[in-house]
Structures are given as structure tokens and as C-alpha cells.
Amino acid sequence: MNNARDAILAQLAQANPQLPQSTAQTPLPGLARLADTDATPTDRLTAALERIGATWELTDSPVSARLLLATALQADNVTRVLTWDEAHLPSPGLLDTLNVLGIETMIPDLRAAPLRLRPQDLDSRGDLLQAAAGVEVGVVAAEVGFADTGALAVRGGAGRPLLSAFLPRRVVVLLPVSQIFPSVSRWLARKNPLRNDAVLTFLSGPSQSLDLELIRAAGIHGPRLVHVVLIGGSA
């Protein structure tokens, strides 16, 4: 079967010499070895984030994280962000600081809609989605980060709309370093994340897709840029 396939492909190549050669697929990033005990969890996570194309910054406290983020957004002339209720962000006072700087904070929580929608409720829902689609930056928090892959567990729910994590082109994720685990299996061994009150999803760096010619494109099905702000110093 393979010989017949090779013969057909060879005939096609001879008949169409101008056809482009297939592009080798970029290999997936490797996992960090759990045996690397000399590296701290923070070091291993940041190395994994770089492998999957995310950027990061390390701050020593929630206060410094708040000032760093507010200053960076203002410098980039950001005027609106999608975010969560402040109770779910590990940086108290962040939303008030952004509002003082003239940065509007929007919490696109569709769960707040009534269970039985009226025609006018549908219009309000559509207006909310349209307004959220025009916001370029999201600010959310991760429940946990995994040092071997760089993946971040993001829990949606009341006051934590997942739209803020996956709709904007740029997403900032706040993560306390105390919430870095070596791997998903280690986390599951200690935690029971499968609660009924929320949806748990994973953010693994910028969205990346390959088309039929294996040409990579970023940001097609999710954020184009993911920036992680680690809070609390080294772990």
C-alpha cells in the first residue's frame, strides 16, 4: 500500500513540478522534567510559559502587581478592559485604580440574565456581546498554574465570565506563585476542582492554529497575546 502511494505521489510531483513542497510541522513544546529539582516552581513555570509563546512578569506583592498593571495599561493607551468582579482578582483595589486612571472596567457576565428571556432581554444580551467584542484587553485570574506545561486553570462562574479570558486579543492573567503546581496530576491529587458551581477551563498560551498547508496563525480561536503577572515573589 505504501509503495503504491509513493508511486502516485512521485507521478504527481513529476507532472506538477511547481507544486510547493510540504512544510514540516513545528513540533509541540516539550514538557519540563519533574526531576529538575534544582529549579523552583516559578522558574519552571516561566520557562514553560516562554515555550508556549506567553510572556510574564514577576511581582513581589498584590500592591506592586496592581501598580505595574495599571501603569502598563495606561502607557498603552488602553481605555477599556474586560475583567472579573474584584472579589475574584488577587490584587485588591485593581478595578478602582483603573477607573481612577480613566480605564473603564467591563464585566460581561451573561449569567446575570434572567432564566426566561423576554424579547427585550435578547436585545440587551446582544448589545452586551457587541460591546464586549470591541474590547482589546482582558484581565482575569488563574486558579492554578502548571509548571510542566505552562497551562493555567481558569474557573468561570458568577462574577468570573470566561468571555473576559477568551474574547479579547490580549489577556492578562494574575496568578499568585503559591498556586503553582508541578503538574495537573499533582493538583488533582490534592484538590477537587470539579465543583458544580463553575466551569473549569485551561488557557495554554496564545491561540495557535495550523491550516492545511501547516501555516501557523495566532489568535484565530482565542487571545493572540497572553501575559501572566505572577504575584508574591519566588516560590
Residue pairs with C-beta under 8 A, 6 or more apart in sequence:
12 19
13 19
20 213
22 213
22 214
23 213
23 214
23 215
24 214
25 210
25 214
26 214
26 216
29 48
29 51
29 52
30 51
31 148
31 149
32 44
32 47
32 48
32 147
32 148
32 149
34 148
34 182
34 183
36 44
39 47
40 234
40 235
41 147
41 177
41 180
41 181
41 182
41 235
42 58
42 177
42 180
42 230
42 234
42 235
44 147
44 148
44 182
45 145
45 146
45 147
45 150
45 180
45 230
46 56
46 58
46 230
48 146
48 147
48 148
48 149
48 150
49 55
49 56
49 150
49 205
49 228
50 56
51 150
52 149
52 150
52 204
52 205
52 206
53 205
53 206
53 208
53 218
53 226
54 150
54 205
54 206
54 226
54 227
54 228
55 225
55 226
55 227
55 228
56 227
56 228
56 229
56 230
57 68
57 227
57 228
57 229
57 230
58 177
58 230
58 233
58 234
59 65
59 68
59 229
59 230
59 231
59 232
59 233
60 232
60 233
61 231
61 232
61 233
62 90
62 91
62 92
62 231
62 232
63 91
65 90
65 91
65 174
65 229
65 231
66 91
66 92
66 93
66 94
66 97
67 97
68 229
69 91
69 94
69 139
69 172
69 174
69 229
70 94
70 97
70 98
70 101
70 103
73 81
73 98
73 101
73 103
73 137
74 101
74 103
78 103
78 136
78 137
79 102
79 103
79 104
80 103
80 104
80 105
80 106
80 134
80 135
80 136
80 137
81 98
81 103
81 104
81 105
81 106
81 135
81 137
81 138
81 139
81 168
82 106
82 107
82 108
82 132
82 135
82 137
82 138
82 139
82 161
82 163
82 164
82 167
82 168
83 89
83 95
83 105
83 106
83 107
83 138
83 139
83 140
83 164
84 107
84 139
84 140
84 141
84 159
84 160
84 161
84 164
85 107
85 159
85 160
86 92
86 93
86 94
86 95
86 96
87 159
88 141
88 159
88 160
89 95
89 139
89 140
89 141
89 174
90 141
90 174
90 175
90 176
90 231
91 174
91 231
94 139
95 105
98 105
99 105
106 131
106 132
106 135
107 159
107 161
107 164
108 128
108 129
108 131
108 132
108 161
108 163
108 164
108 167
109 158
109 159
109 161
110 125
110 128
110 129
110 161
110 163
111 157
111 158
111 161
113 121
113 124
113 125
114 121
117 125
132 163
132 167
133 167
135 167
135 168
136 168
136 169
136 170
137 168
137 169
137 170
137 171
137 172
138 164
138 165
138 166
138 167
138 168
138 170
138 171
138 172
138 223
139 164
139 171
139 172
139 174
140 154
140 160
140 164
140 165
140 171
140 172
140 173
140 174
141 154
141 173
141 174
141 175
142 152
142 153
142 154
142 173
142 174
142 175
142 179
142 203
142 228
143 153
143 154
143 155
143 179
143 193
143 200
144 152
144 153
144 175
144 179
144 180
144 181
144 187
144 191
145 151
145 152
145 153
145 175
145 179
145 180
145 181
145 228
146 152
146 153
146 180
146 181
146 182
146 183
146 184
146 187
147 180
147 181
147 182
147 183
148 182
148 183
149 183
149 184
149 204
150 204
150 205
151 184
151 202
151 203
151 204
152 173
152 175
152 202
152 203
152 204
152 228
153 187
153 193
153 200
153 201
153 202
154 162
154 165
154 173
154 200
154 201
154 202
154 203
155 193
155 198
155 199
155 200
155 201
156 162
156 165
156 198
156 199
156 200
156 201
157 197
157 198
157 199
158 197
160 198
162 199
162 201
164 171
165 171
165 173
165 201
165 203
165 223
166 203
166 222
166 223
168 223
169 219
169 223
169 224
169 225
170 223
170 224
170 225
170 226
170 227
171 203
171 223
171 225
171 226
171 227
172 227
172 228
172 229
173 203
173 226
173 227
173 228
173 229
174 229
174 231
175 228
175 229
175 230
175 231
176 230
176 231
176 232
177 230
177 231
177 232
177 233
177 234
177 235
178 232
178 235
180 235
181 187
181 190
187 193
193 200
194 200
203 222
203 223
203 226
205 226
206 218
206 219
206 222
206 223
206 224
206 225
206 226
207 218
207 219
207 220
207 221
207 222
207 223
207 224
208 216
208 217
208 218
209 216
209 217
209 218
209 220
209 221
210 216
210 217
211 217
218 224
219 225
